[in-house]
């Protein structure tokens, strides 16, 4: 018998609409600055409009302030757009910023890819804005520099052009009926990658489409502890989302409770394939978050020179 659906699942239609579509949207070779706001000091101005216009970080000690979906970031570090074993995608979005612990994890993981699954490296999507905070498009989280999207396809063994980084799409891993992965593109290399990421001690969650979780449950083998961190979430057909823990000693960062015990492969996963989950009714859009809804320190991060 299925357990009752937790309250946050009732928000899925809104979350899906706000996060699913934009990961593969094309970028621009000629990004234009956003137009000035007519009244940026109005308390009703959405925080995303303000943080989205800050193009540089605050040069302070790195601090993740608030929670993954309600916070900001001081002392952000940019992942260089080119590394020996990684390349940043959609550079025009300027979302390659993160807490130094996240940047270090991505650099370390990408360097291990040849041994993990034979890939030359990783293609990195959105991490956070220069000062974190809510984004104009695409994410409810990614606000404190401790979330990152990684494409579910290997980095090519050549340097991508600027146009390719803005235009090319990752591979959709999910069958058209949404019930399982597409066997034409899903490979053991994907299993090896997600297992290796899950085993990183700082990683607390990895979000994937429920069909990908189903495939991992089927193919995990006898050692299944790593599956606990793999959490189903629609909108992750082309990429997976890494979330790491609050940095040690950072009291301003609000972490998340650990996932429920177990591998998450039974009734907990089955509910994601019910008609009401696969074909949700449109949800009511929530009002945009204002700066007043964020921790007080975020106002200082926002206005700092």
MIDREN-664570 format. One record per residue (C-alpha): residue in one letter; x, y, z. Coordinates in Angstrom, 1 decimal. Layout:
BEGIN
+------+--------+--------+--------+
: code :     c1 :     c2 :     c3 :
+------+--------+--------+--------+
:    A :      X :      Y :      Z :
...
+------+--------+--------+--------+
# end
This chain:
BEGIN
+------+--------+--------+--------+
: code :     c1 :     c2 :     c3 :
+------+--------+--------+--------+
:    X :    0.0 :    0.0 :    0.0 :
:    X :    1.4 :    3.4 :   -1.0 :
:    X :    2.0 :    5.9 :    1.7 :
:    X :    0.3 :    9.3 :    1.5 :
:    X :    2.1 :   11.8 :   -0.6 :
:    X :    4.1 :   14.3 :    1.3 :
:    X :    2.9 :   17.9 :    1.1 :
:    X :    5.8 :   19.2 :   -1.0 :
:    X :    4.8 :   16.9 :   -3.8 :
:    X :    1.6 :   18.9 :   -4.2 :
:    X :    3.8 :   21.7 :   -5.5 :
:    X :    5.3 :   19.6 :   -8.2 :
:    X :    3.3 :   21.1 :  -11.1 :
:    X :    4.7 :   24.5 :  -10.2 :
:    X :    8.2 :   23.3 :   -9.7 :
:    X :    8.2 :   21.3 :  -12.9 :
:    X :    7.0 :   24.3 :  -14.9 :
:    X :    9.7 :   26.5 :  -13.4 :
:    X :   12.7 :   24.1 :  -13.7 :
:    X :   12.2 :   21.6 :  -16.4 :
:    X :   12.1 :   23.6 :  -19.6 :
:    X :   15.1 :   25.8 :  -19.3 :
:    X :   18.0 :   23.5 :  -18.8 :
:    X :   18.3 :   22.9 :  -22.5 :
:    X :   17.1 :   26.3 :  -23.7 :
:    X :   19.6 :   27.9 :  -26.1 :
:    X :   21.8 :   30.7 :  -24.9 :
:    X :   23.1 :   33.7 :  -26.9 :
:    X :   26.4 :   34.5 :  -28.6 :
:    X :   25.6 :   38.2 :  -28.0 :
:    X :   24.1 :   38.5 :  -24.5 :
:    X :   22.7 :   41.9 :  -23.8 :
:    X :   22.6 :   43.5 :  -20.3 :
:    X :   19.2 :   43.5 :  -18.7 :
:    X :   17.4 :   46.8 :  -18.9 :
:    X :   17.5 :   48.9 :  -15.7 :
:    X :   14.6 :   48.5 :  -13.3 :
:    X :   12.4 :   51.6 :  -13.1 :
:    X :   12.2 :   51.3 :   -9.3 :
:    X :   14.7 :   48.8 :   -7.9 :
:    X :   14.1 :   50.0 :   -4.3 :
:    X :   10.4 :   49.1 :   -4.4 :
:    X :   10.0 :   46.3 :   -1.7 :
:    X :    7.8 :   44.5 :   -4.1 :
:    X :   10.5 :   44.1 :   -6.7 :
:    X :   11.1 :   40.4 :   -7.2 :
:    X :   14.5 :   39.3 :   -5.8 :
:    X :   15.2 :   37.5 :   -9.1 :
:    X :   15.2 :   40.7 :  -11.0 :
:    X :   17.8 :   42.2 :   -8.6 :
:    X :   20.1 :   39.2 :   -8.2 :
:    X :   19.8 :   38.5 :  -12.0 :
:    X :   21.4 :   42.0 :  -12.7 :
:    X :   24.4 :   41.5 :  -10.5 :
:    X :   27.2 :   40.3 :  -12.8 :
:    X :   30.1 :   40.1 :  -10.4 :
:    X :   30.6 :   38.3 :   -7.0 :
:    X :   31.1 :   39.9 :   -3.6 :
:    X :   34.8 :   39.6 :   -2.8 :
:    X :   34.4 :   38.3 :    0.7 :
:    X :   35.0 :   35.0 :    2.5 :
:    X :   32.9 :   32.4 :    0.9 :
:    X :   29.5 :   32.1 :    2.7 :
:    X :   26.4 :   30.2 :    1.7 :
:    X :   23.6 :   32.2 :    3.3 :
:    X :   20.2 :   30.7 :    3.8 :
:    X :   18.8 :   27.5 :    2.2 :
:    X :   19.2 :   26.0 :   -1.2 :
:    X :   15.9 :   27.6 :   -2.4 :
:    X :   16.0 :   30.8 :   -0.3 :
:    X :   19.4 :   32.4 :    0.1 :
:    X :   22.4 :   34.0 :   -1.5 :
:    X :   26.1 :   33.6 :   -1.9 :
:    X :   29.1 :   35.7 :   -0.8 :
:    X :   32.6 :   35.1 :   -2.0 :
:    X :   31.6 :   33.0 :   -5.0 :
:    X :   34.2 :   31.4 :   -7.2 :
:    X :   33.8 :   30.9 :  -10.9 :
:    X :   34.4 :   27.5 :  -12.6 :
:    X :   36.7 :   28.3 :  -15.5 :
:    X :   34.7 :   27.7 :  -18.7 :
:    X :   37.5 :   25.4 :  -20.0 :
:    X :   39.3 :   22.8 :  -18.0 :
:    X :   41.3 :   19.8 :  -19.1 :
:    X :   38.4 :   17.5 :  -18.1 :
:    X :   35.4 :   19.9 :  -18.2 :
:    X :   33.6 :   22.5 :  -20.3 :
:    X :   31.0 :   25.0 :  -19.2 :
:    X :   27.8 :   25.1 :  -21.2 :
:    X :   25.5 :   28.1 :  -21.8 :
:    X :   28.2 :   30.5 :  -20.8 :
:    X :   26.0 :   33.5 :  -21.7 :
:    X :   23.9 :   32.8 :  -18.6 :
:    X :   26.8 :   33.6 :  -16.3 :
:    X :   25.8 :   30.9 :  -13.9 :
:    X :   29.2 :   29.2 :  -13.5 :
:    X :   29.6 :   30.6 :  -10.0 :
:    X :   29.6 :   28.5 :   -6.8 :
:    X :   30.9 :   28.0 :   -3.3 :
:    X :   34.6 :   27.0 :   -3.6 :
:    X :   33.7 :   23.5 :   -2.2 :
:    X :   31.3 :   22.9 :   -5.1 :
:    X :   33.9 :   24.2 :   -7.6 :
:    X :   36.5 :   21.9 :   -6.1 :
:    X :   34.1 :   18.9 :   -6.3 :
:    X :   33.4 :   19.5 :  -10.0 :
:    X :   37.0 :   19.9 :  -10.9 :
:    X :   37.9 :   16.7 :   -8.9 :
:    X :   35.1 :   14.6 :  -10.3 :
:    X :   35.7 :   15.6 :  -13.9 :
:    X :   39.4 :   14.6 :  -13.5 :
:    X :   38.3 :   11.2 :  -12.4 :
:    X :   36.0 :   10.5 :  -15.4 :
:    X :   38.5 :    8.5 :  -17.5 :
:    X :   38.8 :    6.0 :  -14.6 :
:    X :   35.2 :    6.1 :  -13.5 :
:    X :   33.5 :    5.4 :  -16.9 :
:    X :   35.9 :    6.2 :  -19.7 :
:    X :   34.5 :    9.6 :  -20.5 :
:    X :   37.0 :   12.4 :  -21.4 :
:    X :   35.3 :   14.7 :  -18.9 :
:    X :   32.1 :   16.5 :  -17.9 :
:    X :   29.8 :   19.2 :  -19.4 :
:    X :   28.7 :   21.5 :  -16.7 :
:    X :   25.4 :   23.4 :  -16.7 :
:    X :   24.1 :   25.9 :  -14.2 :
:    X :   25.7 :   26.3 :  -10.8 :
:    X :   24.7 :   29.7 :   -9.4 :
:    X :   24.7 :   33.4 :  -10.2 :
:    X :   27.7 :   35.6 :   -9.1 :
:    X :   25.8 :   36.4 :   -5.8 :
:    X :   23.5 :   33.4 :   -5.8 :
:    X :   19.9 :   34.3 :   -5.0 :
:    X :   16.8 :   33.5 :   -7.0 :
:    X :   17.3 :   33.2 :  -10.8 :
:    X :   15.2 :   34.8 :  -13.5 :
:    X :   14.6 :   31.5 :  -15.2 :
:    X :   14.9 :   27.8 :  -14.6 :
:    X :   15.5 :   27.0 :  -11.0 :
:    X :   13.9 :   27.2 :   -7.6 :
:    X :   17.2 :   26.2 :   -5.9 :
:    X :   20.8 :   26.9 :   -7.0 :
:    X :   20.7 :   30.0 :   -4.7 :
:    X :   23.6 :   29.4 :   -2.3 :
:    X :   26.3 :   27.9 :   -4.6 :
:    X :   25.9 :   24.3 :   -3.4 :
:    X :   23.9 :   23.0 :   -6.4 :
:    X :   25.2 :   22.2 :   -9.8 :
:    X :   23.8 :   20.6 :  -13.0 :
:    X :   25.9 :   18.2 :  -15.0 :
:    X :   24.8 :   17.0 :  -18.5 :
:    X :   24.2 :   13.3 :  -19.0 :
:    X :   26.6 :   13.0 :  -21.9 :
:    X :   30.4 :   12.9 :  -22.1 :
:    X :   32.5 :   15.9 :  -22.8 :
:    X :   33.8 :   15.6 :  -26.4 :
:    X :   37.5 :   15.0 :  -26.9 :
:    X :   37.7 :   18.5 :  -28.4 :
:    X :   37.0 :   22.0 :  -27.3 :
:    X :   33.5 :   23.1 :  -28.2 :
:    X :   33.0 :   26.3 :  -30.0 :
:    X :   31.2 :   29.2 :  -28.4 :
:    X :   28.2 :   28.6 :  -30.7 :
:    X :   28.0 :   24.9 :  -29.7 :
:    X :   28.0 :   25.8 :  -26.0 :
:    X :   25.0 :   28.0 :  -26.5 :
:    X :   23.1 :   25.9 :  -29.1 :
:    X :   23.7 :   22.2 :  -28.7 :
:    X :   21.5 :   20.1 :  -26.5 :
:    X :   22.3 :   17.2 :  -24.1 :
:    X :   20.7 :   13.8 :  -24.8 :
:    X :   17.3 :   13.0 :  -23.4 :
:    X :   17.7 :    9.8 :  -21.4 :
:    X :   14.0 :    9.1 :  -21.0 :
:    X :   11.6 :    7.2 :  -23.2 :
:    X :    8.7 :    9.1 :  -24.8 :
:    X :    6.2 :    7.3 :  -22.5 :
:    X :    8.1 :    8.6 :  -19.5 :
:    X :    8.1 :    5.1 :  -17.9 :
:    X :   11.7 :    4.1 :  -18.3 :
:    X :   15.1 :    5.2 :  -19.8 :
:    X :   15.6 :    5.0 :  -23.5 :
:    X :   17.8 :    1.9 :  -24.1 :
:    X :   19.2 :    3.5 :  -27.3 :
:    X :   21.1 :    6.1 :  -25.2 :
:    X :   21.3 :    4.8 :  -21.6 :
:    X :   24.6 :    3.0 :  -20.9 :
:    X :   26.5 :    1.4 :  -18.0 :
:    X :   28.7 :    4.5 :  -18.1 :
:    X :   25.8 :    6.5 :  -16.8 :
:    X :   25.3 :    4.1 :  -13.9 :
:    X :   29.0 :    4.3 :  -13.1 :
:    X :   29.0 :    8.1 :  -13.2 :
:    X :   26.0 :    8.5 :  -10.8 :
:    X :   27.3 :    5.8 :   -8.5 :
:    X :   30.7 :    7.6 :   -8.2 :
:    X :   29.1 :   11.0 :   -7.6 :
:    X :   26.8 :    9.5 :   -4.9 :
:    X :   29.8 :    8.1 :   -3.1 :
:    X :   31.4 :   11.6 :   -2.7 :
:    X :   31.1 :   12.4 :    1.1 :
:    X :   30.0 :   16.0 :    0.6 :
:    X :   27.2 :   15.1 :   -1.8 :
:    X :   23.8 :   14.9 :    0.0 :
:    X :   21.4 :   14.5 :   -3.0 :
:    X :   21.4 :   13.8 :   -6.7 :
:    X :   18.2 :   14.6 :   -8.6 :
:    X :   17.4 :   12.6 :  -11.7 :
:    X :   14.2 :   11.8 :  -13.6 :
:    X :   12.2 :    9.0 :  -11.9 :
:    X :   12.8 :    6.8 :  -15.0 :
:    X :   16.5 :    7.2 :  -14.4 :
:    X :   16.1 :    6.2 :  -10.8 :
:    X :   14.2 :    3.2 :  -11.9 :
:    X :   17.0 :    2.1 :  -14.2 :
:    X :   19.5 :    2.6 :  -11.4 :
:    X :   17.4 :    0.5 :   -9.0 :
:    X :   17.3 :   -2.2 :  -11.6 :
:    X :   21.0 :   -2.2 :  -12.5 :
:    X :   22.6 :   -1.3 :   -9.1 :
:    X :   23.5 :   -4.9 :   -8.1 :
:    X :   23.9 :   -6.1 :   -4.6 :
:    X :   25.7 :   -3.0 :   -3.1 :
:    X :   22.8 :   -0.5 :   -3.0 :
:    X :   23.7 :    2.0 :   -0.3 :
:    X :   24.6 :    4.7 :   -2.8 :
:    X :   21.1 :    4.7 :   -4.2 :
:    X :   19.8 :    6.5 :   -1.1 :
:    X :   21.2 :    9.8 :   -2.4 :
:    X :   19.6 :    9.4 :   -5.8 :
:    X :   16.3 :   11.2 :   -5.6 :
:    X :   13.6 :   11.3 :   -8.3 :
:    X :   12.5 :   14.6 :   -9.6 :
:    X :   10.9 :   15.5 :  -12.9 :
:    X :   12.8 :   18.0 :  -15.1 :
:    X :   16.0 :   16.0 :  -15.0 :
:    X :   15.8 :   14.1 :  -18.3 :
:    X :   19.0 :   15.6 :  -19.8 :
:    X :   21.1 :   16.3 :  -16.8 :
:    X :   21.5 :   15.4 :  -13.1 :
:    X :   21.6 :   17.8 :  -10.3 :
:    X :   24.3 :   17.6 :   -7.6 :
:    X :   23.6 :   19.0 :   -4.1 :
:    X :   26.3 :   19.2 :   -1.5 :
:    X :   26.1 :   19.8 :    2.3 :
:    X :   26.6 :   23.1 :    4.0 :
:    X :   30.3 :   23.8 :    4.5 :
:    X :   31.5 :   22.9 :    8.0 :
:    X :   31.3 :   25.7 :   10.4 :
:    X :   29.1 :   27.9 :    8.1 :
:    X :   26.4 :   28.7 :   10.6 :
:    X :   24.5 :   30.9 :    8.1 :
:    X :   23.8 :   28.0 :    5.8 :
:    X :   20.6 :   26.0 :    6.3 :
:    X :   21.0 :   22.4 :    5.4 :
:    X :   18.5 :   19.8 :    4.4 :
:    X :   17.4 :   16.7 :    6.4 :
:    X :   18.9 :   13.5 :    5.1 :
:    X :   16.8 :   11.4 :    2.6 :
:    X :   14.7 :    8.7 :    4.1 :
:    X :   16.5 :    5.5 :    4.9 :
:    X :   16.7 :    2.8 :    2.3 :
:    X :   17.4 :    2.7 :   -1.5 :
:    X :   14.1 :    4.4 :   -2.4 :
:    X :   13.3 :    1.8 :   -5.0 :
:    X :    9.9 :    0.5 :   -3.8 :
:    X :    6.6 :    2.2 :   -3.2 :
:    X :    8.4 :    5.5 :   -2.8 :
:    X :    9.5 :    5.3 :   -6.4 :
:    X :    6.3 :    3.7 :   -7.8 :
:    X :    4.2 :    6.8 :   -6.9 :
:    X :    6.2 :    8.8 :   -9.5 :
:    X :    4.7 :    6.7 :  -12.2 :
:    X :    1.0 :    7.2 :  -11.3 :
:    X :   -1.1 :    9.2 :  -13.8 :
:    X :   -1.5 :   12.1 :  -11.4 :
:    X :    2.3 :   12.4 :  -11.1 :
:    X :    3.1 :   11.8 :  -14.8 :
:    X :    0.3 :   14.1 :  -16.0 :
:    X :   -0.2 :   16.7 :  -13.3 :
:    X :   -2.8 :   19.4 :  -13.5 :
:    X :   -1.3 :   22.8 :  -13.9 :
:    X :   -0.4 :   24.4 :  -10.6 :
:    X :   -0.9 :   27.9 :   -9.4 :
:    X :    2.2 :   30.0 :   -9.8 :
:    X :    3.5 :   31.3 :   -6.5 :
:    X :    4.2 :   35.0 :   -6.1 :
:    X :    7.9 :   35.9 :   -6.8 :
:    X :   10.2 :   36.0 :   -3.8 :
:    X :   11.2 :   39.4 :   -2.6 :
:    X :   14.5 :   40.3 :   -0.9 :
:    X :   12.6 :   40.6 :    2.4 :
:    X :   11.9 :   36.9 :    2.2 :
:    X :   15.6 :   36.1 :    2.1 :
:    X :   18.0 :   36.1 :    5.1 :
:    X :   18.9 :   39.7 :    6.1 :
:    X :   22.5 :   39.2 :    5.1 :
:    X :   21.4 :   38.7 :    1.5 :
:    X :   20.4 :   42.4 :    1.2 :
:    X :   24.0 :   43.3 :    2.1 :
:    X :   25.3 :   40.8 :   -0.5 :
:    X :   23.0 :   42.3 :   -3.1 :
:    X :   24.0 :   45.9 :   -2.6 :
:    X :   27.7 :   45.4 :   -1.9 :
:    X :   30.0 :   47.1 :   -4.6 :
+------+--------+--------+--------+
# end
